[in-house]
Amino acid sequence: MTMHPLPPPVAPMSDQVTFHRIELNIVMSLYGRMVAAGEWRDYGLSFLSDVAVFSAFRRAAENPIYKIEKRPKLRLKQGQFSVIGMDGQVLKRGNDLKQVLRVLERKLIRAID
């Protein structure tokens, strides 16, 4: 009988940055309003060791038009939340997620007018 070594342990989930439930509810509320306005059609979530990313798409086969990032290491510097445009430009940054997302709320108001 041959003994096979055990596979290496999988890294615990706590090593990933994630959106907390309240944060995700805020983001998904904005997403629902943008979908209703016809601006967004799809989204993606990525959870890495240093950043959590919500990506919003106009069409599923495109690059994201906006990314909402959470980087806890920047909490004491520029702020842990940021909204990044399609071209990579940081549109807004801060520690208050609702305040940071207001840059996208303005686009929603224009879309309805």
N, C-alpha and C positions, 0 to 999 in steps of 0.2 A: 504494500500500500504506500503510495507516494503522498507526501504531505506538501501542499501548496501554501506558499506564504499568503497571509491576508493582504488584501489591497490596502493602500495607504488610506488613512481616514479622510473623509470629505471635510472640507473647511466648514465650520459652523456658519449658519445663516447670519449670525450677529456680525460677521466680518463685512457684510454688505450694507451700504447706505440705502435706506428705503424711505418712502414717504409714509408718515404716520397716517392713521385713518382720517383724522380731522383735516390734515393737509390734502390728502387725496380727495376727500369730499369737496373741498374748495376748488381744486383743479377740475374735477369731473363736473361740477356745477357750471363752471365757465365753458367747459367742453360742450355740454348739452345746449347751452345758449348759442354757441358758435355753430353747432350743427343745425339748430333750428333756423339760424340766419343764413344758412347755406355757405358758410365760410370754411368750415372744416368737415371732413368726412371720415377720417380714420385717426387712430392714435397708436402709439407704441410706448412701452415702458421698459426701461433698462435699469438694473440695479447692480452697480459695480462696487469695488472696495472703497472708492473715494467720492463717488457721485451717484445720485439717483436722477434719472432723466425721464421726463414726460415729453414725447415728441408728437406734435400735431401736424396732420397732413391734409392737404386739399384733396388729393387723390392717393389711393393706397400705393401706387407704383412710383411715387415721387420721393424726392428728398423732403424732410420735414420743413414746413414753413416757419414754425416756431419750436423752440425747445425751452422747457421750464426745468431748470436744474436746481438740485439741492446739494450743496457742498458744505457739510458741517465744519470742516476745517477753516472756512472763511467766516464763520460766525462772528468772531471778534474783530475782523478786519473790514471787508467790504460788505458783508452780509452773506448768509448761507443760501439765499434764494436768488435766482437770476432768470431773466427772460432773454433769450438769444434769438435773433432773426435768422433768416435763411442764409444771409451772407456771413454769419458768424459774429455780427456786431451785438454787443451787450446793450439791450434796450433799457433795462432797469435792473437794479440790484438792491438788496436789502434783507433785513431779518424778518420783516412782516410780510408773509406770503400774500395776503389780500392787497396790501399796498403795492407790492411788486407787480401783481397781475392787473392793476389798474391801467397799465400801459396797453394791455390787450382789450380791456373794457372799452377804451376810447374807440378802438377799431370796430367794436361791436355796435356802438352808438352810430357811427358813420354808416355801417352796413345797413342799418334799418332805415335811416333817413332817405 
